[in-house]
Amino acid sequence: MKQTKPYNVLASVIDVYWDDPAAFAEDILGFYPDEWQRGVLDDLSKKNKVSVRSGQGVGKTGLEAVVTLWYLTCRPNPKVIATAPTKDQLFTVLWAEIAKWMEKSELLKRLLKWTKTKIYMIGSEERWFATARTATKPENMQGFHEDYMLFIVDEASGVADPIMEAILGTLTGDENKILMCGNPTRTSGVFFDSHNRDKHLWSTHKVSSLDSPRTSRDTIEMLKQKYNEDSDVYRVRVLGDFPKAEADAYIPLEFTDQAINVTVTPVKYADIHIGIDVARYGDDETVMYARVGNKVVARHTHSKKGTTETTGEAIRFARNTLNRFPQAPRVVFKVDDTGVGGGVTDGIDEWIDTHNMQKFEVHGINNGSRADDPDVYDKLGDQLWGNLRDLLETNFRRRMLGEESTLELLEDDKLVSQLTTRKYRVLSKGVIKVEPKDKMKKRGLASPDRADALALCFYEPEGGKGFSAFERTF
């Protein structure tokens, strides 16, 4: 069964560890697997398709590194293809983790050569290697054929179906294997199916952060207090469960997940749009987001400041963003003008007038005013959320077709929680109404300040509609 080994130094290693990756991890790498990791390693030594859904911080990246090095060392002329939805996840996280564990082994440092995109057996660079390929195009996963081949798919829930189908179509040999790992962020796709409809075809594992000795109890408790045990963020990031995908949740978690940890090039001559949700005192935040095109480029938050201080912070935030993008024709403030926000709108307007700042304009937005499209939305605030949801959904559909992201948000668990926990209903007159903030607070949720500011940031009314409180242009 086992072929002639090309290097004498490998002969005993392959004989001993061929079917025992856990022992390879301990003896060669000094990596001592947790119980769940040992179970995955044992399954992968015997089976070809293994899928692991987990909470955060349980040690899945370390496991993937061990699997990569085991298969690369203990199979003759193998090809190992590691992939992830983003360059950062693939190279900064997974590929760096592989390098870390390889460096711990004097044996592997003599046998293998590590580069930024490839690890190969010294003397057999063309046939005996592992490579890193981002999961952005199906063709990146095609063209690999070998008797011994392994795909490692990190953050598998975020990999588009056409790419996963290209990978699965490559796995035709008896010793062609695949390991998928990730947070279960969406309720469709190959990764979801591997734990549901197609479970009989896969060896599956679920790992909760609650059961892992590697996760911080304090961090878990913080997430519990911050997002509630019933939230999709807690289910996905802690329990390793798929989102509930409740019918009355307005923005699904899978939509937001596909706009984070991606890179979108900002449009060179696009305006800078700044959305500001104003809180005066208390626990709520004043939040500002800036975007260029569909790329969010900056965020500012503060609390317990009055409108004068907030006005100064807004001007400083805008000028700093303009320094980064000096070719922007305009800087457009959109301020939640309801309540105390009116003072900020007036303050910014006074600054524009006093200093003749012709690149700047300010708009006061009254969320309680008539929607631009009253046949669809109850109030303008409902429409702002609807516009944002449409952008997120369009981007999600593109990503699931294997296309590049057209929308980039900053990574922020608090924002994700606010976006994905707000509910909605359809009123008797057939229009959409998002859940009022007081009802959210009764459910133990924080005010969606960050989500509201982001919705303002992306709002672009047609023909000036919706600027019910104040509008200034030059």
N, C-alpha and C positions, 0 to 999 in steps of 0.2 A: 504493500500500500504506500509506504513512504519511499520517495524517490531518492536516488543517489544525491548526497549532499555535496555542494560545490566547495565547501570549506571544512577542513578537518575540525577546526575550532568550533564549528556549529553542530557537528554531528551529535555530541552528547546532549547539547542544549535542546535540539529539536526532538531527540528521542525521549527526553525526560518531560518536556513541557508541551508537546504537541497537543495533548488533550487536557492540559492543566494550566490554564492561564492564571488562576489564583496563586498557584505555587510559583509561577514565573514572576508575578507581581511581587511576591514576598522575597524570593531568593535573588532575583536579578535587579529589581528596582528598589527594594526596601519599602514597598507600598503594601500596607496591611489592610485588605478590603473589609468594609463593614459587611454585615450579614447579607443585606440586599445586593451589594456589589458582587459578593461571592456567588449569589444566586444567578445574577446576570452573566457573569463570567462562565459559570458552569453551563448555562443554557447555550451560550454562544459557541462553546466548544463542541456541542452536540447538534445544534440546530442552525438553520440558515437565516431565519428572520426573527429578530428580537426588537421589541419596542418598549421603551421605558418612559412613563409620564411621571413627573415629580414636581415637588415644591422647589423653592429656591434654596441654594446653599447646602444641598445634601451630598455633594461630591460627584456629580455626574461628569463634570469636565475631567476630573482626575481619572474616573473610570474609562472615559473615552481615550485618554492618553495611554493608559495601560493596555487597552485592547489594541490600539494602533501598533504599539511597540511589540506586543506579543505576536500578533499576526505577521508583522513585518520580519520578525526574527525567526519564527518557528514554522514558516512555510517556504518552500523553495520557489524562487522567482515570483513572488507575490506582487500584486498591485493593491495598494490601499488608497482609497480616495476619501479624503475628509472634506466635508462641506458644511456650510451654514448659510443662512439667508443674507448676512451682512459681512463685509470685510472685517469690521471690528470684532465681531463674535468669532470669526474664523481665525484671524491672524493674531489679534491682540489677546484673545482668551484661549482658544483651543490649541492653536499651533504653538503658542508660548508655553502652555502646560505640557505639551509633548516634549518640548526642549528641556523643560525643568526636570522631568523624570528621566529623560535620556542622560542628562548630565550627572545624575546620581549613580549611574552604572558605569564602572570602569570597563566592563566587557563591551557594552554597547557603544561606548565612545571609541573603542578600537575597531568595531565592526561597521558602524554606521556614520554617515556624514549628514549633518543637518544644515539646510539652507532655508531661506525665507519662504520658499514655496515647495520644497522637496526634501525628503529624507531618503537616502539610497544606501544600499550595501556597497561598500568600497570595493571597486573592481567590477561591479555589475550595475552601473548607473542606469542603463537603458531598460533593464528587465526587472530589477529587484528594487522597488521603491514605493514610497508613500508620497502623495501629492495633495496640495490644498487647492480646491476649486470653489469659488463662491457660487451659491445656488441662485444665479440670476438668469441663466439661459439654459434651455434643455440641452443644447449642443455641448455645453461645458461638461455634461455627464456622459456623453456618448463617445464611442470609439475605444472604450476599454474592454479588452477581452483577455482572459488569462484563466488557467485552470484554478489558480488560487487568487481570489479577489475578494476584497472587503470594502464596503461603503460604510463610513461613519457619518451620520446625519445629525448634526447638532441643532438645537432649537427647531426640531422637525415640524412643529405645528405651523411655523412661519414659512415653510418651503412650499412653493406653488405646485399644484397638482401636475402640470405638464412636466415639471422638472422631476418630481417623484416618479412619474410614469416612465420617464426616460431612464432613470436609475433602475427601476424594477425590470424594465425591458432588457437591461444589460445582464441581469443575474440569471444566467442560463446553465451554469455548470454546477456539478454536485458540491463543489467547495467554494461556491460564490455566496458570500454572506452579507448581511446588512444589519447594522445596529442604529436604531433611531432613538434619540433622547430629546426631552424638552419639557418645558411648561406647557400644559394642555390649554392653549389660549383660544382655540376656535373649535366650533362644533361641526366642522365639515372637513373634508380632505382626507388624504391617505393616512396621516397620523391618527386622526380621530377614528377613521374606519378600522385601523389596526386594533383599537381597543373596544370596538363595538361590532359593526356588521361583519368585518373580516377577522374577528378575533381568533377564529379557528385556524387561521393560516399563520398566526404569529405566536411566539412566546412573549407574553406581556407581563410587565411589572408596574406597580404603582408604588411610589415612595413619597410619604408625607414628611414634611419638615419636622412635624411633631415626633416622628419616630427615628430621626437621624441624630446620632451623637455629634455630628459636625455643625449643626445649626445652633444659633444663640437663642436660648430661652427668652432672653430680654427682647430680642428682635421680634420673635414670634408674638410675644405679649403686646409689644408696641403695635404691630400690624393688626392684632385683634382689637385693640382699643381704638385704633385710628380708622379702620375700615369696617369693623363689625364682622363677626364670624359668618354671617349670612351673605356677605358681599361676594361678588365674583372675583374681586382682587384677592381676597383671603382664600377662596376656594382654589384658585389657580396657583398663587404664589406660595401658599403654605400647605394646603392639603393635597395638591397634585390632582385635583378634580377638574373636569371640564366645566366651563361656565354653564350656569343654569339656562342661559339664553331665554330669560323670562319674556313673555309676550309684551309686558308693559314697560320693559327697560328700553329707553329711547335710543341709546347708542350702545351697540354690543361691544364687548371687550375686544373681539376679534377685529373690529374696525380700527380701533386705536392702536392695537398692537402692530399693525402693518405700516404705521406712519412714524414709528419710533425706532431708533437705531438704524436709520437709513440716511443716505446723503443725497440731497437735491441741490443742484447748482443754482444759486440765486440769479434771477434775471438782471442783466447788467444795468439797465436803465429803468428799472421798475421803481415805483414809489415805495417809500417806507410807510407801512400802516401800523399804527399803535392803538391797541385797545386798552381801555382803563376802566376797571371796576372799582369803585370808590367805597371804602369803609372808613368811618370816622374813628370811633373808639370801640372798645370791647374786644372780643376774641376774633372777629372777622378780619380778613386781610384786605388791604388795598393791593391790587395786582395789575401789573402792566405787561403786555406782550408786544413785541415788535416783530414784524415779518417783512420780507422782501420777496415779492412773488408769492409762492406757496411754501416758502421756507421760513420757519420761525427762527429768528436769529438772536433774540434776547428776551429776558424776563426780569422783572423787578417786583419784589414784594416788601411790604412793611405793614405794621399795625400800630394803633394808638397814636396816630398823627392827625392833626387837623387839616383843613382844606388848603391853607396857605403853604404848609410844609409839603403837602402832597403835590401842589402845583409846582413847587420848586423841584421836587423829585422827578416829576413828569418831564419838565424842561431839560433837566440834566440827562435823564434817560434818553430823550429824543436826540439831544446833541451828541451824546456818546455813540448812539447808533448811526447817526449821519456821518460821524468821523470814520466809521468803519465802511460806510457805503456812500462816499462823497458824490458819486455820479447820480444818485437818486434825484429825480426832478422835484419831488415834493415829499414833505413829511405830513402825514394825515393823522391827526388825533381823533379818536372816537371815544367819547367819554359817556359812561352811564350817567345820564343827567337827572335821573330820578333821585330825589332827596338831596343829600349833601353833595352829590356829584356836580350839581349846578354851580357851586362855588369854584370847583376846579375848572370847569368849562370857562367861566368868566375870567378866572385868573390867567389861564393860558391865552385867552383872547386879548386881554389887556397887555400881556407881554408881547404878543405879535404886533399889536398896534404901536406900542411904545417904542419898540426896537425895529419896526418896519421889516419884520422877518418874512419876506415874501415867499420863501420856500415852504412855509408852514401854514397849515390851516387846521381849524378845530371844529368838530361837530358834536353837539350834544344829542345823545340818543335817549329817547324816552321809551323804555321797554314796554310801558303800559299803553302806548299809543296804538293807533290802527296799523295793522300789518300792511306791507306793500301788496301782498296777495291775500286779501281777506277771505277768499274762497277756500284757502288751504289752512291758514293759521288764525288763531283767535286774536293774538296781539303781536306787536312787533318783536317782543322778547321771545315768543315762541318761534317766530320766523328765523331769528338769529341762530337759535339752536338747530332749526331745520336745515338752514344753509350749511352749517358746520357738519351736521350728520351726512348731508348729501356729498360733501367733499370727502369725508372719511370713507363713505361707502364706495364712491367712484374709485378712490385710490385702492381700496381693498379688492375690488373686482379686478383691477389691473394687475395687482400683485398676484392674485390667484390664477391669472392667465400667464404668469411668468414674465410680465412686463415690469419695467423699473418704476419705482415709486415717484409720484408727482407731488407728494405732500410730505413735509418733514416737520415733526413736532420735537420739542425738547423732551428728554427723558425725565419723567416726573410722576412718581407713583400717586401723589396727591391729586394731580390733574387727572390721571387715568381713573382714579376712584370717583372723582366728581362727575366726569363725563359718563361713566358707565353705571352709576347708581340712580340717576334721575329717571323717574318714570314719566309716562305720558298717558293721555286718554283722548279719545275722540268725542267731542261734545255732540249734543243732539242735532245741532245744525251742521254737523259733518266736518268741523275744523279741528285742528290739532291743538291741544293745550298741554304744555309741559307742567310737571308737578311744581306747585308753589313751594317757596323756600321754607315757609313755616311748617308745611307737612313733612318736608325732608328732615327738619330738625326734630319733629315729633318721632321720626323713625330712628333718631340717634345719629343722624348724618350732619356733617358740617355744611355751612353755606357754600354753594358751588362758586366761590369767588374766582378761582382760577379758570374754571370752565366758562364762566360768563365773560371774563376778560378776553379769553381766546375767541369766543364767538363774536365779540365786538371787533376784534382784530381782523377777522375774516369777512366782516359784513361790508358789502359794497352795494348800496342801494342804487337803483336805476333812476336817473333823472332827478336825483336829490330827494326821492321819497324816503320817508322815515325820519328825516331830521326835524323832528317836531319841536324841539326845544331851542336849538341854535344851529346856525350854519354860517360859515364864513369861508369864502374862497377869494382868490386874487386873479 
